[in-house]
Amino acid sequence: MVREATPHYLGHRQRLRDRLISNPRELADYELLELLLTYALPRKDTKPMAKELLARFGSLGNALLTDPSRIMDIPGLGQGAATFWRVMQECLVRKAGSPVVNKEKFSTPDQVRDMVCSRLGHLTKEEFWIILVDNQNRLILFEQIFRGTVDQTAAYPREILELTLRHHASGLILVHNHPGGDANPSLQDRKLTEAISRLATDIGLRLLDHLVVTGEHYSSFRALGLL
């Protein structure tokens, strides 16, 4: 009886796992993706797919946050891999959104960045979200309030502020995504922010920021000097 040869990638895969355990920062981005894909495709050599994902989407973050249906454009990645991607993304979203459950205090901009990029970074349609906080910057609410077309969303200042008052919040952060990949605020974004800022000031609320998210990146109105 002729014994089947052991697939060449199995030894390589084990070496990657050993390196991950000993020093995960040593692994290249494609190697992390390669290992991740082995759990969706245990019988395939996932190295070429990992490299193609990085080449197609430009970075590890973009690859992880892309719409799961898009990874099926990569040869060798099918519905099973797309389902695995969706599960992984939902875990990331819930982890990043955990302050909502625990009413944690935002103490660094990184906390806000991680939460909004995980939730909105991979979306293919434009959505408008709001973050509400109390006077100690503890999270009260993070939810979608409007959903638009691929290139625009209709956001109504009075509805946003009424929601803020209903939840007895003292501050709010506006968040929306630009699926096209450009995180720079548009003229429409600026006009909307100015209108909400004026109304918020009139009723004693703090408009803390307006974040525009694309992939793993975002721009901040406050950091840009627009608030």
SULGI-V147045 format. One record per pair of residues at least 12 apart in sequence whose ideal C-beta (glycine too) atoms are under 7 Angstrom apart, sorted by the first residue. I is the first residue (numbers start at 1). J is the second residue. Records with the same first field share a line. If there is no record, write none. Layout:
# SULGI-V147045
I->J / J
This chain:
# SULGI-V147045
9->45
13->38
16->31 / 34 / 35
17->35
20->35
29->54 / 60
30->50 / 51 / 54
32->60
33->50 / 53 / 54 / 60 / 63
34->46 / 47 / 50
37->49 / 50 / 81
39->84
40->80 / 81 / 84
41->81
44->76
49->74 / 76 / 77
52->74
53->71 / 74
56->74
59->216
61->215 / 216
62->215 / 216
65->121 / 122 / 215 / 216
66->122
67->122 / 124
68->82 / 85 / 86
69->82
71->85
89->122
92->118
93->118 / 119
96->114 / 115 / 118 / 119
97->115 / 119 / 142
99->111 / 115 / 139
100->139 / 142
103->138 / 139
104->138 / 139
105->136 / 137 / 138
106->133 / 137 / 139
112->173
113->218
115->142
116->175 / 211 / 213 / 218
117->213 / 216 / 218
120->175 / 177 / 213
121->213 / 215 / 216
123->177 / 179
124->179
125->147 / 148 / 149 / 150 / 179
126->148 / 149 / 150 / 151 / 152 / 153 / 176 / 177 / 179
127->144 / 147 / 153 / 176 / 177
128->145 / 146 / 153 / 155 / 176
129->142 / 143 / 144 / 145 / 175 / 176
130->143 / 145 / 160 / 163 / 172 / 174 / 175
131->172 / 173 / 175
132->164 / 167 / 169 / 172
133->169 / 171
134->169 / 170
135->170
140->167 / 169
141->167
145->160 / 163
150->179
151->180
153->176
155->192
157->195 / 196 / 199
160->196
161->199 / 200 / 203 / 205
164->205
170->205 / 206
171->205 / 206 / 208
172->205 / 207 / 208
173->208 / 209 / 211
174->193 / 196 / 210
175->211 / 213
176->212
177->213 / 214
178->212 / 214
181->214 / 215
182->214
183->212 / 213 / 214 / 217 / 218 / 219
184->219
185->212 / 219 / 221 / 226
189->212
190->226
193->210 / 221 / 226 / 227
197->227
207->227
209->221 / 222 / 227
210->227
